[in-house]
Amino acid sequence: MVFTENLRNASFGGRHGRHEDALSFIANPKSDVEVASVRDIPDGFKYSLHPAESYINNDSTPLKRMVSRLVEWGFET
């Protein structure tokens, strides 16, 4: 199933500490026009395109690489 971040949802009988994992996918932009279209995505997303500080400042090179372009394009944590 696929849902947007704006979907309201609830879980009955949930327990403390329960969390949701979410993934967002976009094509890897290959031209300046495609990069501009990614940068124009509304800032209204709560998490999508906003890299976590823990990824930016991580000792793991692959994690840093995952978010490096988002940082380069100016997306804030």
N, C-alpha and C positions, 0 to 999 in steps of 0.2 A: 504494500500500500504506500502511496505517496501523498503527503500532506504539506501545506504551506506552514510557515512559522506562525501565521495569524490564526490558525485553527485553535479554537478553545476545546479543551478536552479534560476529562477527569477519569479517575480510577477509583472504583469503590473497593474498599477493603485493602487499600494500599498500605504500605508500612513506611515508617520514618526512614529517610535515607534513600528512598527509591528515586531513580533518576531516569532521564530520557537521553538516548543517544541519537543524534541527527547528523546526516551527511548532506552536503550540498555539492552538486557537480555542475561545472560549466566547461565548455570546450576551452582548450588552451589557446588563447589569442595568438594569431600569427602575423597580424598586420596592425598598423597604427589605428586603422578604423575599428578593428575588433577590440583592441585595447581600450579605445575611447568608449565603445559600447559597454564594456565591463565597468569602466569608471563611472558611467552614467546610471548604473543601477541605483535605484533609490536607496538612500542611507537609512530608510525605515526598517531595514532588517535588524533584528536584535543581535544575531550571532553570525549569520552568513556574511562572508567576505570581511569579517573582523577577526584577524588572527589573535589567538590567545597569547598573552605576555609570556606564559610558560613555554610556548613553542618558539617565540622570537628569541628568548634568552636561554634556550636549552643548550646543553653541551653536545647534543646529538646533531650532527651535520644534516642527516636526512630530514629531521623535523624543521630545522632552520630553512632548508631548501624548499620545503613544502609551502612555507608562508612568505618566502623572500620576495616574490613578485607582488604579493598583496601589499607588503610594506613599501616596496618600491613605487607602487601606484598610489600610495597615500592613504590606504585604508587603515583606520585607527583600531586599537584593541578594544 
